[in-house]
Amino acid sequence: MSGAVVGRIAMAAAICVLVSACHSAGSATEVATSSLALPAVAGASGCGQAASSGSVTLSLRVGGHSRLVIVHVPTGYGASSPTPLVLNLHGSGATASDQESFSGMDATADRDGFIVAYPQGLIRDGTGFDWNVPGEPLVGGRGKPGGSADDVSFLTQLVGALEARYCVDTSEVYATGFSGGARMASQLGCDASPIFAAVAPVSGLRRPTPCPATRAVPVIAFHGTADPVDPYDGNGEAYWTYSVPQAALDWAEQDQCSTTPATTGGSGYTLTVYQGCGGGASVALYSVTGEGHEWPGGPAMPSSLTSLLGPQSNAVDADSVIWAFFAAHPLP
């Protein structure tokens, strides 16, 4: 078994501990409380429809598959006030509920007033699920099952369904994610740039090839320099062939930025920013010194698990930095 596979299994175990116990779709914590329908008319708006604050688990049928999403509506949500939407994608072998707990983004959503949705992948991986990232094998080189769902289509249609149910500001729809979810968020930046204003991959930045983005896409990424699962310098695995700094440079070239970045240092991190990009975009990379395969500033893990995934760091509060970047980069 390769080191990458061992690391991915350890990552899933760590996330499960954070939410008290591993679970699969259909367990008490992931049973859909109601269904979410695709809009009958494209561009339908949910403004004016009442919605309670807090988290709700919804099901949606897309492409012949029943899909699941947890939606967190912020405290103080106004049914007639257009509200930003963030899709937050779980890592490989994890679930929507795992990602809600692992990233801790609900608190930032409540503080800053945005809806956060945690969709769930469909490819079974132990107690959790993987995303079908186009053109990539699964972690460890595993092939994808025949008939795997088109997750780019699912996630873009999910946005339409959420816009029809909630009062979403369509100029402020964003995507973030962890590990395999970060690779999926990177893909959305390329394949769905008219929908997603900006993306924020955490511990998994890639620049897909080809990348048919129709505009310069703002990108902010975070990665630990001691990540043993998705190594900062790459590891030659089919899904992780090149380094994280190279991925950031590739996005800078994609966005027609100056390829000479501004680099600043903070306590425990280095920030690399590519500026002068098309359409007011920017590309930023937080390299978190000595951190492992983690969500910077996320909930604490026991030492028995950080010994497998690498150290955690609170040098950067990823949730707050992500939101500040998103808020500064709506669709042009």
LINQUI-V402421 format. One record per pair of residues at least 4 apart in sequence whose C-alpha atoms are under 7 Angstrom apart, sorted by the first residue. I is the first residue (numbers start at 1). J is the second residue. D is the distance in whole Angstrom. If there is no record, write none. Layout:
BEGIN
{{I J D} {I J D}}
END
This chain:
BEGIN
{{1 5 6} {1 6 7} {2 6 6} {2 140 7} {3 7 6} {4 8 6} {4 140 6} {4 229 5} {5 9 6} {5 139 7} {5 140 5} {6 10 6} {7 11 6} {7 228 7} {7 229 5} {7 308 7} {7 309 7} {8 12 6} {8 229 6} {9 13 6} {10 14 6} {10 308 6} {10 309 7} {11 15 6} {11 309 6} {12 16 6} {12 93 6} {12 94 6} {13 17 6} {14 18 7} {14 305 6} {15 19 7} {15 98 6} {15 102 6} {16 20 6} {16 21 5} {16 22 5} {16 98 7} {17 21 6} {18 101 7} {18 102 7} {19 98 6} {19 101 6} {22 127 7} {23 27 6} {23 127 6} {24 127 5} {24 128 6} {25 30 6} {26 30 6} {26 31 5} {27 31 6} {30 57 7} {31 57 7} {32 57 5} {32 58 5} {32 59 6} {33 56 7} {33 57 6} {33 58 6} {34 58 5} {34 59 7} {35 58 5} {35 59 5} {35 60 6} {36 58 6} {36 59 6} {36 60 5} {36 161 7} {37 60 6} {37 161 6} {38 160 7} {38 161 5} {39 44 6} {39 160 7} {39 161 6} {39 164 6} {43 160 7} {44 163 7} {44 164 5} {45 163 6} {45 164 4} {45 165 7} {45 167 7} {46 163 6} {46 164 4} {46 165 4} {46 166 4} {46 167 5} {47 79 6} {47 80 5} {47 166 6} {47 167 4} {48 79 5} {48 80 5} {49 79 6} {49 166 7} {50 79 5} {51 79 7} {52 73 7} {53 73 5} {53 74 5} {53 75 5} {53 77 7} {54 72 5} {54 73 5} {54 74 6} {55 70 7} {55 71 5} {55 72 4} {55 73 6} {56 70 6} {56 71 5} {56 72 7} {57 69 6} {57 70 4} {57 71 6} {58 68 6} {58 69 5} {58 70 6} {59 66 7} {59 67 5} {59 68 5} {59 69 6} {60 66 6} {60 67 5} {60 68 6} {61 65 5} {61 66 4} {61 67 6} {62 66 7} {62 67 7} {62 154 6} {67 120 7} {68 119 6} {68 120 6} {69 96 7} {69 117 7} {69 118 5} {69 119 4} {69 120 6} {70 96 7} {70 117 6} {70 118 5} {70 119 6} {71 116 6} {71 117 4} {71 118 6} {72 106 7} {72 115 6} {72 116 5} {72 117 6} {73 77 7} {73 115 5} {73 116 7} {74 109 6} {74 110 4} {74 113 6} {74 114 6} {74 115 6} {75 110 5} {79 167 6} {80 167 6} {81 167 6} {82 167 5} {82 168 5} {82 169 5} {83 114 6} {83 115 7} {83 167 6} {83 168 5} {83 169 5} {84 114 5} {84 115 6} {84 168 6} {84 169 5} {84 172 5} {84 173 6} {85 114 6} {85 115 5} {85 116 6} {85 168 6} {85 172 6} {85 173 5} {85 174 6} {86 115 6} {86 116 5} {86 117 6} {86 173 6} {86 174 5} {86 175 6} {87 116 6} {87 117 5} {87 118 6} {87 174 6} {87 175 5} {87 176 6} {88 116 7} {88 117 6} {88 118 5} {88 175 6} {88 176 5} {88 177 5} {89 99 7} {89 118 6} {89 119 6} {89 176 6} {89 177 4} {89 178 6} {89 181 5} {90 94 6} {90 95 6} {90 96 6} {90 99 5} {90 177 6} {90 178 6} {90 181 5} {91 178 5} {91 179 5} {91 180 5} {91 181 5} {92 129 6} {92 130 5} {92 179 7} {92 180 5} {93 125 5} {93 126 6} {93 127 7} {93 128 4} {93 129 5} {93 130 6} {94 98 6} {94 128 4} {94 129 6} {95 99 6} {95 120 6} {95 128 5} {95 129 6} {96 100 6} {96 118 5} {96 119 6} {96 120 5} {97 101 6} {98 102 6} {99 103 6} {100 104 6} {100 105 7} {100 118 7} {102 298 7} {102 299 7} {103 295 6} {103 298 6} {104 298 6} {104 299 7} {105 109 6} {105 319 6} {106 110 6} {107 111 6} {108 112 6} {108 319 7} {108 320 7} {109 113 5} {109 114 5} {109 115 6} {109 116 7} {121 129 5} {121 130 5} {121 131 5} {122 129 6} {122 130 6} {122 131 7} {123 129 5} {123 130 5} {123 131 6} {124 128 6} {124 129 5} {124 130 6} {125 129 5} {125 130 6} {131 151 7} {131 180 7} {131 181 7} {131 184 7} {132 149 7} {132 150 7} {132 151 6} {133 184 6} {136 239 6} {137 141 5} {137 142 6} {137 143 6} {137 144 7} {137 238 7} {137 239 6} {138 142 5} {138 143 6} {138 144 7} {139 239 7} {141 238 7} {144 148 7} {150 154 6} {151 155 6} {152 156 6} {152 188 7} {153 157 6} {154 158 6} {155 159 6} {156 160 7} {157 161 6} {158 162 6} {159 163 6} {160 164 6} {161 165 6} {162 166 6} {163 167 6} {163 168 5} {171 197 7} {171 330 6} {171 331 5} {172 197 6} {172 330 5} {172 331 6} {173 195 7} {173 196 5} {173 197 6} {174 196 5} {174 197 6} {174 198 5} {174 199 6} {175 185 6} {175 196 7} {175 198 7} {175 199 5} {175 200 6} {176 182 6} {176 185 6} {176 199 6} {176 200 5} {176 201 5} {177 181 4} {177 182 4} {177 185 6} {177 200 7} {177 201 5} {177 202 6} {178 182 5} {178 201 6} {178 202 5} {178 203 6} {178 204 7} {179 183 6} {179 202 6} {179 203 5} {179 204 4} {180 184 6} {180 204 7} {181 185 6} {182 186 6} {182 201 4} {182 202 6} {182 203 7} {182 204 5} {182 205 6} {183 187 6} {183 201 7} {183 204 5} {183 205 6} {183 206 6} {184 188 6} {185 189 6} {185 199 6} {185 201 6} {186 190 7} {186 199 7} {186 201 6} {186 205 6} {186 206 6} {186 207 6} {187 191 6} {187 208 6} {188 192 5} {188 193 7} {189 193 5} {189 196 7} {189 198 7} {189 199 6} {189 213 7} {189 217 6} {190 211 5} {190 212 5} {190 213 4} {191 211 7} {191 212 6} {191 213 6} {192 196 6} {193 197 7} {193 213 5} {193 214 6} {193 215 7} {193 217 7} {197 217 7} {197 329 7} {197 330 5} {197 331 5} {198 217 6} {198 218 5} {198 219 6} {198 326 6} {198 329 7} {199 218 7} {199 219 5} {199 220 7} {200 219 6} {200 220 5} {200 221 5} {200 322 7} {201 205 5} {201 220 7} {201 221 5} {201 222 7} {202 221 6} {202 222 5} {202 223 6} {202 295 7} {203 222 6} {203 223 5} {203 293 6} {203 294 7} {204 230 7} {205 221 6} {205 244 6} {205 247 6} {206 247 5} {207 247 6} {207 250 6} {207 251 6} {216 255 4} {216 278 5} {216 279 6} {216 281 6} {217 255 6} {217 281 6} {218 281 5} {218 282 5} {218 283 6} {218 329 7} {219 282 6} {219 283 5} {219 284 6} {220 283 6} {220 284 5} {220 285 6} {221 284 6} {221 285 5} {221 286 6} {222 285 6} {222 286 5} {222 287 6} {223 232 7} {223 286 6} {223 287 5} {223 288 6} {224 232 7} {224 287 6} {224 288 5} {224 289 6} {224 290 6} {224 291 4} {224 292 5} {224 293 6} {225 232 5} {225 287 6} {225 288 6} {225 289 5} {225 290 5} {225 291 6} {225 292 7} {226 231 7} {226 232 7} {226 290 5} {226 291 5} {226 292 5} {226 310 7} {227 231 5} {227 232 6} {227 291 6} {227 292 4} {227 293 5} {227 310 6} {228 292 6} {228 293 7} {228 309 6} {228 310 7} {229 293 6} {230 234 7} {230 240 7} {231 235 6} {232 243 6} {232 244 5} {233 242 7} {233 243 4} {233 244 6} {234 240 6} {234 241 5} {234 242 5} {234 243 4} {235 240 6} {235 241 6} {236 240 6} {236 241 4} {236 242 7} {237 241 5} {242 246 7} {243 247 6} {244 248 6} {245 249 6} {246 250 6} {247 251 6} {248 252 6} {248 283 7} {248 285 7} {249 253 6} {249 259 7} {250 254 6} {251 255 6} {251 283 7} {252 256 6} {252 257 5} {252 259 6} {252 274 6} {252 283 6} {253 257 6} {253 259 7} {255 277 6} {255 278 6} {256 277 5} {256 278 6} {257 274 6} {257 275 6} {257 276 5} {257 277 4} {257 278 7} {258 274 6} {258 275 6} {258 276 6} {258 277 7} {259 274 7} {260 274 7} {261 272 6} {261 273 5} {261 274 5} {261 275 7} {262 272 6} {262 273 5} {262 274 6} {263 271 6} {263 272 5} {263 273 6} {264 270 6} {264 271 5} {264 272 7} {265 269 6} {265 270 4} {265 271 6} {266 270 6} {267 315 6} {268 288 6} {268 289 5} {268 315 5} {269 286 7} {269 287 6} {269 288 4} {269 289 5} {269 315 7} {270 286 6} {270 287 5} {270 288 7} {271 284 7} {271 285 6} {271 286 5} {271 287 6} {272 284 6} {272 285 5} {272 286 7} {273 283 6} {273 284 4} {273 285 6} {274 282 6} {274 283 5} {274 284 6} {275 282 5} {275 283 7} {277 281 5} {277 282 6} {290 311 7} {291 310 6} {291 311 5} {291 312 5} {291 313 6} {292 309 6} {292 310 4} {292 311 5} {292 312 6} {293 309 5} {293 310 6} {294 312 6} {296 312 7} {296 313 6} {296 314 6} {296 316 6} {296 317 6} {296 318 5} {297 313 6} {297 314 4} {297 316 6} {297 317 5} {297 318 6} {301 305 7} {301 306 7} {302 306 7} {303 307 6} {305 309 6} {306 310 5} {306 311 5} {317 321 6} {318 322 6} {319 323 6} {320 324 6} {321 325 6} {322 326 6} {323 327 6} {324 328 6} {325 329 6} {326 330 7}}
END
